[in-house]
């Protein structure tokens, strides 16, 4: 399986990082080795002094597809989840300044938290899903899928122009504002609405 991530999909996050607003979705990939194993802590890697949390809604693909039209995209997933795209911000900044790819900063071992998934039928509107991240009990990120620049079905159409989507592939749909550094002994807890989707200890 592959993990397909979308960057710069919330205007408030683009502003906080002082990034340029893209004219089409920004795509990068994580290997399956980036997935943090269940019930394991996240270890801050030795090559970074500034790892940030980025909470994101996840979409898990349930059928193979290529060149998927947006109006049919809903047929290719039936679950919505929550996760974290851990980012070595200091390393990413260095790579961006050199015009180099981001993978070293975003695709290292453990950099992808994949929490629980909920059936799509549980949501009245896929484009109106509240989600949040708490750090040590305090809300640090809050988002809603209505604020995505490119909504889920539009992302599936766009991604599938370039990559065949296969069963089990996961799309990280972008993070809202509020990203910040994690420290040893932090506890990160993610929610869709009031439902806890994951809880991660940082070491």
C-alpha positions in Angstrom: 0.0 0.0 0.0 1.0 3.6 -0.4 0.3 6.8 1.6 -0.6 9.8 -0.5 -0.4 13.1 1.3 -1.8 16.5 0.4 0.0 19.6 1.4 -1.4 23.1 1.6 -5.1 22.2 1.6 -6.2 24.6 4.3 -5.8 28.4 3.8 -5.2 29.1 7.5 -2.3 26.6 7.5 -0.8 28.1 4.4 -0.9 31.5 6.1 0.8 30.3 9.3 3.7 28.8 7.4 3.9 31.8 5.1 3.7 29.5 2.0 2.4 30.3 -1.4 -1.2 29.2 -2.2 -1.0 26.4 -4.8 -3.1 26.4 -8.0 -3.5 22.6 -7.8 -3.1 20.0 -5.0 0.5 19.5 -3.6 1.2 15.8 -3.5 3.9 13.8 -1.7 4.2 10.2 -0.7 5.1 8.3 2.5 6.3 4.6 2.4 4.5 2.0 4.4 7.5 2.0 6.8 6.5 5.5 7.9 3.4 4.1 9.6 3.7 4.2 13.4 3.0 0.7 14.7 -0.2 0.4 16.8 0.3 1.0 20.6 3.8 2.2 20.0 5.1 5.6 21.1 6.5 8.1 18.6 10.2 8.6 19.1 11.5 12.1 18.1 14.3 11.3 15.5 17.8 12.4 16.3 18.2 14.3 13.1 15.6 17.0 14.0 15.1 19.5 16.8 11.7 20.7 15.7 9.2 17.9 14.8 5.7 19.2 14.3 2.3 17.5 14.7 -0.1 17.9 11.7 -3.5 16.3 12.3 -5.4 15.2 9.2 -8.5 13.4 8.0 -7.7 10.1 6.3 -9.4 8.3 3.5 -8.8 4.6 2.9 -9.3 3.4 -0.7 -11.5 0.2 -1.0 -11.3 -0.5 -4.8 -8.8 -0.1 -7.5 -9.1 2.9 -9.8 -7.4 5.1 -12.3 -8.6 8.4 -13.9 -11.6 8.5 -11.5 -14.1 11.2 -12.3 -15.1 13.3 -9.3 -18.7 12.3 -9.5 -17.8 8.7 -9.1 -15.1 9.2 -6.5 -17.4 8.4 -3.5 -17.5 4.8 -4.8 -13.8 4.3 -4.0 -13.9 4.7 -0.2 -16.2 3.9 2.6 -14.2 4.9 5.7 -12.9 8.1 7.1 -10.1 8.1 9.7 -7.7 10.5 11.5 -4.0 10.6 11.7 -0.8 12.7 12.1 1.7 13.7 9.5 4.8 14.2 11.7 7.1 16.7 10.0 10.7 17.5 10.8 10.1 21.2 10.2 13.8 22.3 10.5 14.8 19.7 8.0 11.8 20.6 5.7 12.7 24.3 5.8 16.3 23.4 4.8 15.1 21.2 2.0 12.6 23.8 0.7 15.3 26.5 0.7 17.4 24.2 -1.6 14.4 23.4 -3.8 14.7 19.7 -2.8 11.9 17.1 -2.1 10.5 16.9 1.4 10.5 13.2 1.9 13.4 13.1 4.5 11.4 15.5 6.6 8.0 13.8 6.3 8.5 10.1 5.4 10.9 8.8 8.0 10.0 5.8 10.1 7.0 6.5 12.4 6.1 9.8 10.7 2.6 8.6 9.8 0.1 8.0 12.6 -2.9 6.0 11.2 -5.7 6.0 13.8 -9.1 4.4 13.8 -11.5 4.6 10.9 -15.3 5.3 10.9 -17.8 4.1 8.3 -18.7 6.9 5.9 -22.4 6.3 6.5 -21.9 7.7 10.0 -21.4 11.2 8.6 -24.3 13.3 7.4 -22.0 15.2 5.1 -18.4 14.2 4.2 -17.7 17.9 3.5 -18.6 18.9 7.1 -16.6 16.8 9.5 -15.1 18.3 12.6 -11.8 17.0 13.9 -9.2 18.1 16.4 -5.9 17.3 18.2 -5.2 17.7 21.8 -1.7 17.9 23.2 -1.6 17.1 26.9 -5.3 17.7 27.2 -5.3 21.0 25.4 -6.8 21.5 22.0 -4.0 22.6 19.6 -5.6 22.0 16.2 -9.2 22.2 15.1 -10.5 21.7 11.6 -13.5 20.9 9.4 -13.5 19.3 6.0 -15.6 22.1 4.6 -12.5 24.3 4.9 -10.4 22.1 2.5 -9.4 24.0 -0.6 -9.8 20.7 -2.5 -12.5 18.4 -1.0 -12.1 14.6 -0.7 -13.7 13.6 -4.0 -11.8 16.3 -5.9 -8.6 15.0 -4.4 -9.4 11.4 -5.5 -10.0 12.6 -9.1 -6.7 14.6 -9.1 -4.6 11.9 -7.5 -5.9 9.2 -9.8 -4.7 11.0 -12.8 -1.1 10.3 -11.8 -1.3 7.2 -9.6 -3.4 4.1 -9.7 -5.3 3.9 -6.4 -5.3 0.4 -4.9 -7.2 -1.2 -2.1 -5.7 -0.2 1.2 -4.1 3.0 0.0 -4.5 5.9 2.4 -4.9 9.6 1.6 -3.8 12.2 4.1 -6.0 15.1 3.1 -4.1 18.1 4.6 -3.8 19.8 8.0 -5.4 23.0 9.4 -3.7 25.7 11.3 -2.2 25.1 14.8 0.8 22.9 13.9 3.5 22.9 16.5 6.5 21.2 18.0 6.2 18.0 20.0 8.3 17.3 23.1 9.3 14.1 25.0 6.4 13.0 27.3 3.7 14.8 25.3 0.4 12.9 24.9 -1.3 13.5 21.5 -5.0 12.6 21.2 -7.0 12.9 18.0 -10.8 13.2 17.7 -13.4 13.2 14.9 -16.2 15.1 16.6 -16.3 13.7 20.1 -14.9 10.3 19.2 -11.3 9.5 20.1 -9.4 8.1 17.1 -5.9 7.7 18.5 -3.7 8.5 21.5 0.1 8.7 21.0 2.8 9.1 23.6 5.9 11.1 22.5 9.4 10.0 23.6 
